[in-house]
Amino acid sequence: MAQQSSAGPNHLLIITDDQPHYMQNAKITPHIAARIANHGLKWVQGSWANIPVCGPARATILTGKLAHNHGVWTNASYEGGGIHTAFKDLEGDTIATRSQAMGVNTAIFGKYMNGYPGYVKNSDGSFDATRAAPPPGWDRFVIILAEDGDSTWLVNRHGEEWRSEWPRTDTALIRSELVDWVTAPEQLSAPWLALMTPQSPHDPYTASPEHAHDFDGVQLPNWRSYNEADMSDKPRELRAQPNITDPGGLAHGELRDWYEGKLEEIRDVDDAVNETLTALADSGQLANTYVWFTSDNGYMFGQHRLAKKEQPYEESARVPFIVRGPGVPQHAFVGRTSLAGPWIGHIDIPRTILSTFGANLSGTDGRDLRHVFRVGGAKPSGWRNRMLLEMNTEFAGGQVAPAGSRIWQAMVRQKNARFKAIRRPPWGPSWEFYNLDSDLAEVSSVTSTMNSTLKQQLKDELLAALTLSGDAYRSWEAS
């Protein structure tokens, strides 16, 4: 068995695509439950995407910044982002570049950023390797670009065009590339950071033959917020959202099909994680490796009469979050019975990773989760009492959500009682307030019954955070 270097810990960061928090448990992902959750710390409640949409969430994870500080608000975020800062402008300073500066080997396998021009042709049809060159900071950069015909995947393999004859899913392909990299001699003699970023369980749903029928006929759970019957507690614009059974509303059958497709694709991710951890164990690296599991955002299947993501409600903004590794408590849970534990967001992942490498932390907005690990998953002294969530995407409206609904700021607040405050500027602004202790499904806003002094206090607290960064933001969280 190969011996792992004592130079420092490794990090394997797994980020799935569009996986809601309620799609990670022992029945759906048995390997992830057995090999990460049972050997680490799992947030059952209290873990959020600070901006719940693909590209911007990845920008937060790669930079450690809140969206109002990195400026990536939309999925058109890589080049020509219009009024928004393109992620290309941020690539010179990420967890990859800062880790690499500390002698850490870095790699990413799977999905990089929405809009990344990884497959670019010259006028003669040849591959433009200049524009497809790996961004700064990556020693290995293997990005799935498209399915190119039957059993062939088009891949940017560290700046080279590669068509892989691969009869299995893209998730299995990136697992194969990742395992080859993490078990190479170079990774056995130095610390490394590897991102495993499958496009699953994003649509279109194309699970492997092994799992394509695992959940045939599964029905949507009986969520309290599904096709919410009484929308009188919601802003006027949401009250106009059609009932799922009405003409023009979301179709129950289509939502059910999406749900089945996600479950089956997640099984492929579960297999890939299991095989990767086996490779780490066989090469003597697993004990010295932090393994992180999360998603870029949650997903809605008709809750509050809405679909997909980019909303402040729990089904959209909450994400699965598990970590195992050196010093992490084993088989421990946060939020299993209440919301009293330490709350976390995507912003905490990069700061924690960089801290383990002794890297530069300046400009990051998160917290070092090792403080949580040291107290067994409890809430450490000085930890946050509130956190900011935000979204700013122009949206013309449609079946999945009304116009203006994707521009909002929200605060989850833990002090004294657990509340969520939501501000929607295009609608007035309108405000919503929920008591998360008694209404985690957010079906009964307390906006009309809340004490006016408390309501104004929550408004003031949320507004005070909208331009904060770094130490000033963390001070706001902890106050």
BELHU-V691555 format. One record per backbone hydrogen bond with DSSP energy under -0.5 kcal/mol. CO is the residue of the C=O (numbers start at 1). NH is the residue of the N-H. If there is no record, write none. Layout:
# BELHU-V691555
<<CO:NH> <CO:NH>>
This chain:
# BELHU-V691555
<<10:290> <11:13> <11:194> <12:14> <12:292> <13:15> <13:196> <14:16> <14:294> <16:18> <16:296> <18:20> <19:320> <20:23> <21:24> <25:29> <29:33> <30:34> <31:35> <32:36> <32:37> <33:38> <36:39> <37:40> <37:331> <40:332> <41:323> <42:44> <42:334> <43:321> <46:344> <47:319> <48:50> <48:346> <50:390> <51:53> <52:310> <53:57> <54:58> <55:59> <56:60> <57:61> <58:62> <59:63> <60:64> <62:95> <64:365> <64:366> <66:69> <66:70> <67:71> <71:73> <71:85> <75:77> <77:87> <78:88> <81:84> <86:89> <87:90> <87:91> <88:91> <90:93> <94:98> <95:99> <96:100> <97:101> <99:102> <99:104> <100:103> <105:193> <106:139> <106:140> <107:195> <108:142> <109:197> <110:144> <113:116> <114:77> <116:118> <118:120> <120:128> <122:125> <126:122> <127:129> <128:132> <130:133> <135:138> <137:139> <140:108> <141:143> <141:158> <142:110> <143:156> <146:148> <146:154> <147:149> <149:152> <151:166> <152:148> <153:155> <153:164> <154:145> <154:146> <155:157> <155:162> <156:143> <156:158> <157:160> <160:157> <162:155> <162:164> <163:165> <164:153> <164:166> <169:173> <170:174> <171:175> <172:176> <173:177> <174:178> <175:179> <176:180> <177:181> <178:182> <179:183> <181:184> <184:187> <184:188> <185:188> <185:189> <186:189> <191:105> <192:11> <193:107> <194:13> <194:196> <195:109> <195:197> <196:15> <197:111> <199:202> <200:17> <204:206> <208:211> <208:212> <211:214> <213:216> <215:218> <221:223> <223:226> <225:228> <225:304> <229:231> <231:234> <235:238> <235:239> <236:240> <238:241> <243:246> <246:249> <250:252> <251:255> <252:256> <253:257> <254:258> <255:259> <256:260> <257:261> <258:262> <259:263> <260:264> <261:265> <262:266> <263:267> <264:268> <265:268> <265:269> <266:270> <267:271> <268:272> <269:273> <270:274> <271:275> <272:276> <273:277> <274:278> <275:279> <276:280> <277:281> <278:282> <279:283> <280:285> <280:286> <281:284> <284:4> <285:288> <286:289> <288:10> <290:12> <290:292> <291:324> <292:14> <293:322> <294:16> <297:19> <300:308> <302:227> <302:305> <303:306> <306:302> <308:300> <313:316> <313:317> <314:318> <315:299> <316:298> <317:49> <318:21> <320:295> <321:43> <322:293> <323:41> <324:291> <325:328> <332:42> <334:44> <334:45> <344:48> <345:348> <346:349> <346:350> <347:351> <347:366> <348:352> <349:353> <350:354> <351:355> <352:356> <353:357> <354:358> <354:359> <355:358> <361:364> <367:369> <368:371> <369:372> <369:373> <370:374> <371:375> <372:375> <372:377> <373:376> <375:378> <377:342> <378:380> <380:383> <385:414> <385:415> <387:412> <389:410> <391:408> <395:404> <400:307> <401:398> <402:405> <404:407> <406:393> <406:408> <408:391> <409:423> <410:389> <411:413> <411:421> <412:387> <413:419> <415:417> <417:419> <418:436> <418:437> <419:413> <420:434> <421:411> <422:432> <423:409> <423:425> <424:427> <424:429> <424:430> <425:428> <430:424> <432:422> <433:446> <434:420> <434:436> <435:438> <435:439> <439:442> <446:449> <446:450> <451:455> <452:456> <453:457> <454:458> <455:459> <456:460> <457:461> <458:462> <459:463> <460:464> <461:465> <462:465> <463:466> <465:468> <469:472> <469:473> <470:474> <471:475> <472:476> <473:477> <474:478> <475:479> <477:385> <477:386>>
